[in-house]
Amino acid sequence: MGGTQRDPAPSRSEQAEAAEHETAKQRLLAQAEADRIPVDETTRAVPDRRWRRGQ
C-alpha cells in the first residue's frame, strides 16, 4: 500500500537533469585531461632514500 511504482519513462525534468549531469561530467573529464601532466614530465614527490639505511 505504501509503495508506489514509478513510470517507466522519465519525466522531462529527469531527462533535463540527466543531460545536465552528462554535460558536467564531460566538462570535468575534458578539464582533467587538459590538466593532466604526462608521466615523462613528472618527478618523484618523495625521494627514494633506501640507500642511506646502511650508513
C-alpha positions in Angstrom: 0.0 0.0 0.0 2.8 2.4 0.8 4.9 1.5 -2.2 4.3 3.3 -5.5 5.7 2.3 -8.8 7.5 4.9 -11.0 6.6 5.4 -14.6 9.0 3.6 -16.9 9.5 6.8 -19.0 11.5 9.5 -17.2 9.9 12.9 -16.9 11.1 16.0 -18.7 12.8 17.3 -15.6 14.6 14.0 -15.1 15.7 14.0 -18.7 17.0 17.6 -18.4 18.8 16.7 -15.1 20.4 13.7 -16.7 21.5 15.8 -19.7 23.0 18.4 -17.4 24.7 15.7 -15.4 26.3 14.2 -18.5 27.4 17.7 -19.8 29.0 18.4 -16.4 30.7 15.0 -16.5 32.1 15.6 -19.9 33.3 19.1 -19.0 35.1 17.7 -15.9 36.7 14.9 -17.9 37.9 17.4 -20.6 39.3 19.7 -17.9 41.1 16.8 -16.2 42.6 15.7 -19.5 43.8 19.3 -20.1 45.3 19.5 -16.7 46.9 16.0 -16.9 50.7 16.1 -16.7 52.4 13.4 -18.8 54.3 10.9 -16.7 57.6 11.7 -18.5 57.3 15.3 -17.1 56.9 14.3 -13.5 59.4 13.7 -10.8 59.2 11.7 -7.6 57.4 13.6 -4.8 59.4 11.7 -2.2 63.0 10.8 -2.9 64.0 7.2 -2.5 66.4 7.2 0.5 66.8 3.4 1.0 70.5 3.7 0.1 71.1 5.7 3.3 69.9 2.9 5.7 73.3 1.3 6.0 75.1 4.5 6.9 
